[in-house]
Amino acid sequence: MKEIHFILLSLKLLLIIFLLPIPSFAQEWPVIAPQELIPKKEEGVYFRPYVSMHDYGTTLENDNRYIVGLAVEKVRKDYFNLNLNIINSVEGTQQAYTGITDFLLPWGDTFITYGGWTSLRSGLASQMDMEGEAWQISPRYLIPLPEIIKGVINSVELGLDIKETDNLFDQRATVLAPLPEQIFQLNGFYEVDFTDFMGDTDASILLVYSPGGVSEANSDARFQTLRQNARSNYFYGEFNFNKNFNLPLNFYLFEQFDYQFSTAALPDQEQLDLGGWETIRGYDESLASGDQGFFFNSELHFPLFSFTKLINMEKFNDEVDFFLFIDYGRVFSLDQLPELSPSLSLGSTGFGVNYSLMTNFYIRYFFGFQFIEAPVQQSDNRGHILMVLSF
């Protein structure tokens, strides 16, 4: 056990020194990375300072955050990609380092490393003395599979997640554990995508297994300091399906369905969270969580529009994407306490707009109207906004 603990501490030290990144298909992760930066396509090294504003955190994390950061991108096609980020919230409630490296190997496979470290301080005046930390490192090995059917691209990703956290600030809970919990889990990920006469299709399956007991912090007792009845030995899977349907006059439908199942009560980081801009819009972030559950999103997109084309300034290349949506989801908790509901549902409808200007400016805005009452008191509807300006 001492050797394992030493290895975990060494990995944490390396993570902080080299600023390694965050995982693509990991569950909730409290670092808000600038995922909306539009990547450069030309080969080269780019130092991209940026400022960002968003309001989709939780109240405890400070739900209105202004972030300044630096993204370092190295783009060299068919060889090596690097993206590192240093993130600081202006209010001082968050400091984070994230990044991703991927190496294309000579035989065509790709070795990817994600990771991150974050320090969070409660955004509530009454809880300003509460500070928490979390870190994660996740190596991945991606294997492209043969194209048995023409145009059908599929791949397998095998990996490992090592995570540590001592708080549930990102889960809307004023919980700070006396000792951190560590997650050690193996995962496999299969993805397939293709385009047919109706539009693009993407489907994936994620399988995650945690043996438990890998370290003292990877135990039932430690997990249960943050969530009662949570288990360190578990298996869960997640299925995701996305489909675009091309419609006349350049309209299109976007449909997404996501389903998660589990064999045990999961640590909070691995639960399926509903509420917020990525799942059920019109609700606060992570308003409902469960070990099992599903959600779907349906969007009707209007034809893309460009202001710069109207004024003959096409070199600036902007794009407006307006759409209407309906969202619904339901989560179920295993080994739930008797006084708590074993399941919760959320549902909303509303509108959204995405606007981009070259690779330097991006706005994403949604406004959702709830048609299912929120499980805790909040407004009947709300918007979600993200703005990123990069240089």
Backbone hydrogen bonds, N-H to C=O, Kabsch-Sander energy under -0.5 kcal/mol:
donor,donor_aa,acceptor,acceptor_aa,energy
5,H,1,M,-2.7
6,F,2,K,-2.3
7,I,3,E,-2.3
8,L,4,I,-2.4
9,L,5,H,-2.2
10,S,6,F,-2.3
11,L,7,I,-2.5
12,K,8,L,-2.1
13,L,9,L,-2.1
14,L,10,S,-2.5
15,L,11,L,-2.4
16,I,12,K,-2.1
17,I,13,L,-2.3
18,F,14,L,-2.8
19,L,15,L,-1.0
20,L,15,L,-1.1
28,E,269,Q,-0.5
32,I,30,P,-0.6
33,A,31,V,-1.2
35,Q,33,A,-2.7
37,L,34,P,-1.8
44,G,75,V,-3.0
46,Y,73,E,-3.6
48,R,46,Y,-0.7
48,R,71,A,-3.5
50,Y,69,G,-2.5
51,V,389,L,-2.3
52,S,67,I,-2.8
53,M,387,M,-2.3
54,H,65,R,-2.1
55,D,385,I,-1.4
57,G,63,D,-1.0
62,N,58,T,-0.8
62,N,59,T,-0.7
65,R,54,H,-2.7
65,R,63,D,-0.7
67,I,52,S,-3.4
67,I,65,R,-0.5
68,V,88,N,-2.4
69,G,50,Y,-2.4
70,L,86,I,-1.2
71,A,48,R,-2.3
72,V,84,L,-2.4
73,E,46,Y,-2.8
73,E,71,A,-0.6
74,K,82,L,-2.6
75,V,44,G,-3.3
75,V,73,E,-0.6
76,R,74,K,-0.6
76,R,80,F,-1.1
79,Y,76,R,-1.5
80,F,76,R,-1.3
81,N,102,D,-2.2
82,L,74,K,-1.8
83,N,100,I,-2.4
84,L,72,V,-1.8
85,N,98,T,-3.4
86,I,70,L,-1.2
87,I,96,A,-3.1
88,N,68,V,-1.9
89,S,94,Q,-2.4
90,V,66,Y,-3.5
92,G,89,S,-1.5
95,Q,119,S,-1.8
96,A,87,I,-2.8
97,Y,117,W,-2.4
98,T,85,N,-2.3
99,G,115,G,-1.3
100,I,83,N,-2.7
101,T,113,T,-2.0
102,D,81,N,-2.2
103,F,111,F,-2.7
104,L,79,Y,-2.2
105,L,103,F,-0.7
105,L,109,D,-3.1
108,G,105,L,-2.3
110,T,142,L,-2.3
111,F,103,F,-2.4
112,I,110,T,-0.6
112,I,140,R,-2.7
113,T,101,T,-2.5
114,Y,138,S,-2.2
115,G,99,G,-1.1
116,G,136,Q,-2.5
117,W,97,Y,-2.1
118,T,134,A,-3.0
119,S,95,Q,-2.7
120,L,132,G,-2.9
121,R,93,T,-2.5
122,S,130,M,-2.2
123,G,60,L,-3.1
127,Q,124,L,-1.5
128,M,125,A,-1.1
130,M,127,Q,-2.4
131,E,129,D,-0.7
132,G,120,L,-3.2
134,A,118,T,-2.2
135,W,164,E,-2.2
136,Q,116,G,-2.5
137,I,162,I,-2.3
138,S,114,Y,-3.1
140,R,112,I,-3.3
141,Y,158,L,-2.6
142,L,110,T,-3.0
143,I,156,V,-3.4
145,L,154,N,-2.4
148,I,146,P,-1.6
152,V,149,I,-2.3
153,I,151,G,-0.8
153,I,193,D,-2.5
155,S,191,E,-2.2
156,V,143,I,-2.3
157,E,189,F,-3.0
158,L,141,Y,-2.2
159,G,187,N,-2.5
160,L,139,P,-1.7
161,D,185,Q,-2.8
162,I,137,I,-2.1
163,K,183,I,-2.3
164,E,135,W,-2.4
165,T,181,E,-1.9
166,D,133,E,-1.3
168,L,175,V,-1.7
171,Q,168,L,-2.0
172,R,169,F,-1.2
173,A,168,L,-1.7
175,V,173,A,-1.9
176,L,174,T,-0.5
177,A,166,D,-2.3
181,E,165,T,-2.7
182,Q,217,A,-2.1
183,I,163,K,-2.6
185,Q,161,D,-2.2
186,L,209,Y,-2.9
187,N,159,G,-2.2
188,G,207,L,-2.3
189,F,157,E,-2.6
190,Y,205,I,-2.5
191,E,155,S,-2.3
192,V,203,A,-2.6
193,D,153,I,-2.7
194,F,201,T,-1.9
196,D,199,G,-2.2
199,G,196,D,-0.6
201,T,194,F,-2.7
202,D,242,N,-2.7
203,A,192,V,-2.6
204,S,240,N,-2.6
205,I,190,Y,-2.3
206,L,238,E,-2.9
207,L,188,G,-2.8
208,V,236,Y,-3.0
209,Y,186,L,-2.8
210,S,234,Y,-2.9
213,G,218,N,-2.7
218,N,215,S,-1.2
219,S,217,A,-0.7
223,F,219,S,-2.6
224,Q,220,D,-2.3
225,T,222,R,-1.3
226,L,223,F,-1.5
227,R,223,F,-1.8
230,A,227,R,-1.6
231,R,265,A,-2.8
234,Y,210,S,-1.5
234,Y,232,S,-0.7
236,Y,208,V,-2.2
237,G,261,F,-2.0
238,E,206,L,-2.6
239,F,259,Y,-3.0
240,N,204,S,-2.5
241,F,257,F,-2.7
242,N,202,D,-3.4
243,K,255,E,-2.4
244,N,200,D,-2.9
245,F,253,L,-2.8
246,N,198,M,-4.2
246,N,244,N,-0.5
247,L,251,F,-2.6
250,N,247,L,-0.8
251,F,248,P,-1.4
252,Y,301,H,-1.8
253,L,245,F,-2.4
254,F,299,E,-2.7
255,E,243,K,-2.8
256,Q,297,N,-2.5
257,F,241,F,-2.5
258,D,295,F,-2.5
259,Y,239,F,-2.6
260,Q,293,G,-3.1
261,F,237,G,-2.2
263,T,235,F,-2.0
270,E,267,P,-1.9
271,Q,267,P,-0.6
271,Q,268,D,-1.1
272,L,290,G,-2.8
273,D,271,Q,-0.6
274,L,288,A,-3.4
276,G,280,I,-2.0
279,T,276,G,-0.9
281,R,279,T,-0.7
283,Y,280,I,-0.8
285,E,57,G,-0.5
286,S,275,G,-1.8
287,L,274,L,-1.1
287,L,284,D,-0.8
288,A,274,L,-1.9
290,G,272,L,-1.7
291,D,332,F,-1.0
292,Q,332,F,-2.5
293,G,260,Q,-2.3
294,F,330,R,-2.3
295,F,258,D,-2.1
296,F,328,Y,-2.8
297,N,256,Q,-2.2
298,S,326,I,-2.3
299,E,254,F,-2.7
300,L,324,L,-2.6
301,H,252,Y,-3.2
301,H,299,E,-0.7
302,F,322,F,-2.8
305,F,320,V,-2.0
310,L,306,S,-0.8
311,I,307,F,-1.2
312,N,309,K,-1.2
313,M,308,T,-3.5
316,F,313,M,-1.9
317,N,314,E,-1.1
319,E,356,S,-2.0
320,V,305,F,-3.0
321,D,354,N,-2.8
322,F,320,V,-0.5
323,F,352,G,-2.5
324,L,300,L,-1.9
325,F,350,G,-2.7
326,I,298,S,-2.0
327,D,348,S,-2.9
328,Y,296,F,-2.0
329,G,346,L,-2.5
330,R,294,F,-2.4
331,V,344,L,-2.5
332,F,292,Q,-3.3
333,S,342,P,-2.8
336,Q,333,S,-0.5
340,L,337,L,-2.0
344,L,331,V,-2.0
346,L,329,G,-2.4
348,S,327,D,-2.4
349,T,369,F,-2.0
350,G,325,F,-2.3
351,F,367,F,-1.8
352,G,323,F,-2.7
353,V,365,Y,-2.6
354,N,321,D,-2.6
355,Y,363,I,-2.8
356,S,319,E,-2.0
357,L,361,F,-2.5
358,M,316,F,-0.5
358,M,317,N,-2.0
360,N,357,L,-1.8
361,F,357,L,-1.6
362,Y,388,V,-2.1
363,I,355,Y,-2.8
364,R,386,L,-2.6
365,Y,353,V,-2.4
366,F,384,H,-2.4
367,F,351,F,-2.6
368,G,382,R,-2.5
369,F,349,T,-3.6
370,Q,368,G,-0.5
370,Q,380,D,-1.6
371,F,347,G,-2.3
372,I,347,G,-1.0
382,R,368,G,-1.6
384,H,366,F,-2.7
386,L,364,R,-2.2
387,M,53,M,-2.6
388,V,362,Y,-2.4
389,L,51,V,-2.7
390,S,360,N,-3.0
390,S,388,V,-0.5
391,F,49,P,-1.8
